[in-house]
Amino acid sequence: MNKATIQQPLTIGQLASATGASVRSIRHYDAQGLLTSIRTCNDYRSFPPAAVAQVRQIQRMIATGFSLAEIRAFPDCMLMIEGAGACPETTAVQRKRLESIERQIADLERRRARLLKTLAEGVIPPLD
């Protein structure tokens, strides 16, 4: 008969090592309510094994431009499953983020073109 594997809680150092996140970031995620920890008898944080997937998801969402406040507003389906795709509830928010990024790219391309023209002509071109 197979014994069920009991996964032990993780220390903050173990969680940092497993995810590549800094201890400071993990503390911040915990303080922001994105992770759930318990305090041990010596007042250290202890995290459930599922926190590994949660931290990795948080890192992915930050890398796509979402703030911690925005991530906190996402449903649990975005945090609980590592590599989870967009939940139907977040698609609109993700599309809005994409539109914002595309506007920023267009603005940077306009600035780049102006700067290139300035360098080529030696004068600052008039605003369009």
C-alpha positions as CSV (number, residue, x, y, z in Angstrom):
1,M,0.0,0.0,0.0
2,N,1.3,3.4,-0.9
3,K,1.6,6.0,1.8
4,A,0.3,9.4,0.9
5,T,3.2,11.9,0.6
6,I,2.8,14.6,3.2
7,Q,4.4,17.8,1.9
8,Q,6.0,19.8,4.6
9,P,5.6,23.5,5.0
10,L,8.4,25.7,3.5
11,T,10.5,28.3,5.3
12,I,10.8,31.6,3.5
13,G,14.3,30.6,2.5
14,Q,13.2,27.4,1.0
15,L,10.4,29.2,-0.9
16,A,12.9,31.7,-2.2
17,S,15.2,29.0,-3.3
18,A,12.5,27.0,-5.0
19,T,11.1,30.1,-7.0
20,G,14.2,32.3,-7.5
21,A,12.3,35.1,-5.8
22,S,14.1,37.1,-3.1
23,V,13.1,36.7,0.5
24,R,12.3,40.4,0.5
25,S,9.9,39.9,-2.4
26,I,8.2,37.0,-0.7
27,R,7.7,39.0,2.5
28,H,6.2,41.8,0.4
29,Y,3.8,39.4,-1.5
30,D,2.8,38.0,1.9
31,A,2.2,41.4,3.4
32,Q,0.1,42.3,0.3
33,G,-2.1,39.4,0.8
34,L,-1.0,37.4,-2.2
35,L,0.4,34.6,-0.2
36,T,-0.7,32.9,3.0
37,S,1.7,32.1,5.7
38,I,1.5,31.0,9.2
39,R,3.8,31.9,12.0
40,T,5.7,29.1,13.7
41,C,6.3,29.1,17.5
42,N,9.6,31.0,16.9
43,D,7.6,33.6,14.8
44,Y,9.1,32.6,11.5
45,R,6.9,32.5,8.4
46,S,5.9,29.0,7.2
47,F,4.3,28.6,3.7
48,P,2.3,25.7,2.2
49,P,3.9,23.8,-0.7
50,A,1.3,25.5,-3.0
51,A,3.1,28.8,-2.4
52,V,5.8,27.7,-4.9
53,A,3.2,27.8,-7.7
54,Q,1.7,31.1,-6.4
55,V,5.0,32.9,-6.3
56,R,5.9,31.7,-9.8
57,Q,2.5,33.0,-11.1
58,I,3.0,36.3,-9.3
59,Q,6.4,36.7,-11.0
60,R,4.8,35.9,-14.4
61,M,2.1,38.5,-13.9
62,I,4.5,41.1,-12.8
63,A,6.7,40.4,-15.9
64,T,3.7,41.1,-18.1
65,G,3.2,44.5,-16.4
66,F,0.6,44.0,-13.7
67,S,1.0,45.7,-10.4
68,L,0.6,43.8,-7.1
69,A,-2.7,45.6,-6.5
70,E,-4.0,44.4,-9.9
71,I,-2.8,40.9,-9.2
72,R,-4.5,40.9,-5.8
73,A,-7.8,41.7,-7.6
74,F,-7.4,38.6,-9.8
75,P,-9.4,35.6,-8.9
76,D,-7.7,32.7,-7.1
77,C,-7.6,30.7,-10.3
78,M,-4.7,32.9,-11.5
79,L,-2.6,32.2,-8.4
80,M,-3.3,28.7,-7.5
81,I,-2.1,26.8,-10.6
82,E,1.4,27.2,-12.0
83,G,1.4,28.2,-15.6
84,A,-2.4,28.8,-15.5
85,G,-3.8,30.6,-18.5
86,A,-6.0,33.5,-18.2
87,C,-9.2,33.0,-16.3
88,P,-12.3,34.2,-18.1
89,E,-12.7,36.8,-15.4
90,T,-9.3,38.4,-16.3
91,T,-9.3,38.4,-20.1
92,A,-10.7,41.9,-20.3
93,V,-8.0,43.2,-17.8
94,Q,-5.3,41.5,-19.8
95,R,-6.6,43.0,-23.1
96,K,-6.6,46.4,-21.5
97,R,-3.0,46.0,-20.3
98,L,-2.0,44.9,-23.8
99,E,-3.7,48.1,-25.3
100,S,-1.7,50.2,-22.8
101,I,1.6,48.6,-23.7
102,E,0.8,49.0,-27.4
103,R,0.1,52.8,-26.8
104,Q,3.4,53.1,-25.0
105,I,5.3,51.4,-27.8
106,A,3.7,53.7,-30.4
107,D,4.7,56.7,-28.3
108,L,8.3,55.5,-28.0
109,E,8.4,54.9,-31.7
110,R,7.3,58.5,-32.4
111,R,9.9,59.8,-30.0
112,R,12.6,57.6,-31.6
113,A,11.6,58.9,-35.1
114,R,11.8,62.5,-33.8
115,L,15.2,62.0,-32.2
116,L,16.6,60.2,-35.3
117,K,15.3,63.1,-37.5
118,T,16.9,65.6,-35.1
119,L,20.2,63.8,-35.2
120,A,20.1,63.5,-39.0
121,E,19.1,67.1,-39.7
122,G,20.8,68.8,-36.8
123,V,17.6,70.7,-35.8
124,I,14.7,69.7,-33.7
125,P,11.7,69.1,-36.0
126,P,8.4,70.8,-35.3
127,L,5.7,68.9,-33.4
128,D,3.3,67.0,-35.5
